[in-house]
Amino acid sequence: MASGISRISIGILLLAAATGTARADFSDGKMPDGVYHCEVYLLGMFLNLGDITIKGNVYSGPVTFGTAQQGYNYQMDANGVISWLGPLGGYTAGGNALSLTQATLDGQSAPSFDIIMKQPDGAFTASTCTRGAGQ
């Protein structure tokens, strides 16, 4: 009986440790550094929306060709919600507005974030930005 209880206790501790590790990245308040390729799935194909480069708490882009002109700060809360503290290319131009950006850091796949954009006509579009392999 004591052996069964200790196995359960160890299992709970391992689960708590794994959960704590997954949340540790969010508690840092930043995404892992790298170049995040942004795409949207529209009309049966993926469309390139450019690359966003993140280093520390600074982002630049999205950029489709060339390099970004300037970097801006961003913030990420403990739940992985990102607040961009500057413009975000087409996501914030032409009457578009950001609705939500949610990070995904699960440790088993590349870090990514989903950007939900509200268009001038009221429709919403979602895109995914994923850090390139090998970064």
VENLINJO-V457200 format. One record per pair of residues at least 6 apart in sequence whose C-alpha atoms are under 8 Angstrom apart, sorted by sequence separation. I is the first residue (numbers start at 0). J is the second residue. D is the distance in Angstrom with one decimal. If there is no record, write none. Layout:
<<I & J & D> <I & J & D>>
//
This chain:
<<24 & 30 & 7.5> <39 & 45 & 5.5> <40 & 46 & 6.3> <52 & 58 & 5.5> <53 & 59 & 6.7> <60 & 66 & 8.0> <61 & 67 & 7.4> <75 & 81 & 4.3> <89 & 95 & 7.3> <90 & 96 & 6.3> <91 & 97 & 6.5> <104 & 110 & 5.1> <117 & 123 & 4.6> <118 & 124 & 7.4> <38 & 45 & 6.1> <39 & 46 & 5.4> <51 & 58 & 6.7> <52 & 59 & 5.3> <60 & 67 & 5.4> <74 & 81 & 5.6> <75 & 82 & 6.3> <90 & 97 & 6.5> <103 & 110 & 6.0> <104 & 111 & 6.9> <116 & 123 & 5.6> <117 & 124 & 6.5> <38 & 46 & 5.4> <39 & 47 & 6.9> <51 & 59 & 5.7> <52 & 60 & 6.5> <59 & 67 & 5.8> <73 & 81 & 6.9> <74 & 82 & 5.2> <102 & 110 & 7.7> <103 & 111 & 5.3> <115 & 123 & 6.6> <116 & 124 & 5.3> <38 & 47 & 4.7> <39 & 48 & 7.2> <51 & 60 & 4.6> <52 & 61 & 7.7> <59 & 68 & 7.7> <73 & 82 & 5.6> <74 & 83 & 6.7> <102 & 111 & 5.9> <103 & 112 & 5.7> <115 & 124 & 5.7> <116 & 125 & 6.3> <37 & 47 & 6.2> <38 & 48 & 5.3> <50 & 60 & 6.3> <51 & 61 & 4.5> <59 & 69 & 6.2> <60 & 70 & 7.8> <73 & 83 & 4.6> <74 & 84 & 7.6> <102 & 112 & 4.0> <115 & 125 & 4.5> <36 & 47 & 7.8> <37 & 48 & 5.3> <38 & 49 & 7.5> <49 & 60 & 7.5> <50 & 61 & 4.8> <51 & 62 & 6.6> <59 & 70 & 4.5> <72 & 83 & 6.9> <73 & 84 & 5.2> <101 & 112 & 5.4> <102 & 113 & 6.5> <114 & 125 & 5.6> <115 & 126 & 6.7> <36 & 48 & 7.8> <37 & 49 & 5.6> <49 & 61 & 5.0> <50 & 62 & 5.1> <58 & 70 & 5.4> <59 & 71 & 6.3> <71 & 83 & 7.9> <72 & 84 & 5.5> <73 & 85 & 7.8> <100 & 112 & 6.5> <101 & 113 & 5.3> <113 & 125 & 6.7> <114 & 126 & 5.3> <36 & 49 & 6.2> <37 & 50 & 5.8> <48 & 61 & 7.2> <49 & 62 & 4.7> <50 & 63 & 6.3> <57 & 70 & 6.0> <58 & 71 & 5.4> <71 & 84 & 6.4> <72 & 85 & 7.0> <100 & 113 & 5.5> <101 & 114 & 6.7> <113 & 126 & 5.6> <114 & 127 & 6.3> <36 & 50 & 4.5> <37 & 51 & 7.4> <48 & 62 & 7.9> <49 & 63 & 4.2> <57 & 71 & 5.3> <58 & 72 & 6.2> <71 & 85 & 5.6> <100 & 114 & 4.4> <113 & 127 & 4.5> <114 & 128 & 7.8> <35 & 50 & 5.4> <36 & 51 & 6.6> <48 & 63 & 6.8> <49 & 64 & 7.9> <57 & 72 & 4.4> <58 & 73 & 6.9> <99 & 114 & 6.0> <100 & 115 & 6.2> <112 & 127 & 5.9> <113 & 128 & 6.2> <34 & 50 & 6.3> <35 & 51 & 5.1> <47 & 63 & 7.8> <56 & 72 & 5.6> <57 & 73 & 6.1> <98 & 114 & 7.7> <99 & 115 & 5.1> <111 & 127 & 7.0> <112 & 128 & 5.4> <34 & 51 & 5.8> <35 & 52 & 6.1> <56 & 73 & 5.7> <97 & 114 & 7.4> <98 & 115 & 5.4> <99 & 116 & 7.2> <111 & 128 & 5.4> <112 & 129 & 6.7> <34 & 52 & 4.4> <35 & 53 & 7.7> <56 & 74 & 6.9> <81 & 99 & 7.6> <82 & 100 & 7.1> <97 & 115 & 6.2> <98 & 116 & 5.3> <111 & 129 & 4.2> <33 & 52 & 5.8> <34 & 53 & 6.4> <80 & 99 & 7.3> <81 & 100 & 5.3> <97 & 116 & 4.6> <98 & 117 & 6.0> <110 & 129 & 6.1> <111 & 130 & 6.1> <32 & 52 & 7.6> <33 & 53 & 5.4> <80 & 100 & 5.7> <81 & 101 & 6.1> <96 & 116 & 5.7> <97 & 117 & 6.1> <109 & 129 & 6.5> <110 & 130 & 5.8> <32 & 53 & 5.1> <33 & 54 & 6.6> <80 & 101 & 4.7> <81 & 102 & 7.0> <95 & 116 & 6.7> <96 & 117 & 5.2> <109 & 130 & 6.0> <31 & 53 & 7.4> <32 & 54 & 4.6> <79 & 101 & 5.7> <80 & 102 & 6.2> <95 & 117 & 5.7> <96 & 118 & 6.6> <109 & 131 & 7.5> <30 & 53 & 7.3> <31 & 54 & 7.6> <32 & 55 & 6.3> <79 & 102 & 4.9> <95 & 118 & 4.6> <96 & 119 & 8.0> <109 & 132 & 7.2> <31 & 55 & 7.6> <37 & 61 & 8.0> <79 & 103 & 7.1> <94 & 118 & 6.7> <95 & 119 & 5.7> <30 & 55 & 7.5> <94 & 119 & 5.2> <29 & 55 & 6.6> <30 & 56 & 7.9> <61 & 87 & 6.5> <62 & 88 & 7.9> <90 & 116 & 6.3> <93 & 119 & 7.9> <29 & 56 & 6.0> <60 & 87 & 6.6> <61 & 88 & 5.8> <60 & 88 & 6.6> <29 & 74 & 6.9> <30 & 75 & 7.9> <28 & 74 & 6.4> <29 & 75 & 5.8> <28 & 75 & 4.7> <28 & 76 & 5.9> <28 & 77 & 6.8> <25 & 75 & 7.2> <26 & 76 & 7.1> <27 & 77 & 8.0> <25 & 76 & 6.8> <26 & 77 & 5.0> <28 & 79 & 8.0> <25 & 77 & 5.1> <25 & 78 & 6.5> <25 & 79 & 5.5> <22 & 77 & 7.6> <30 & 102 & 7.8> <35 & 111 & 7.3> <51 & 128 & 7.9> <50 & 128 & 7.9> <25 & 104 & 7.7> <31 & 110 & 7.3> <24 & 104 & 7.1> <30 & 110 & 7.7> <21 & 104 & 6.9> <21 & 105 & 6.0> <21 & 106 & 6.9> <39 & 125 & 6.6> <40 & 126 & 7.4> <39 & 126 & 4.4> <38 & 126 & 5.5> <39 & 127 & 6.5> <37 & 126 & 6.6> <38 & 127 & 5.6> <37 & 127 & 5.5> <38 & 128 & 6.4> <37 & 128 & 3.9> <36 & 128 & 5.1> <37 & 129 & 6.5> <35 & 128 & 5.3> <36 & 129 & 5.3> <35 & 129 & 4.8> <36 & 130 & 6.3> <35 & 130 & 4.1> <36 & 131 & 6.8> <34 & 130 & 5.5> <35 & 131 & 6.1> <33 & 130 & 6.2> <34 & 131 & 6.2> <33 & 131 & 7.4> <33 & 134 & 6.2>>
//
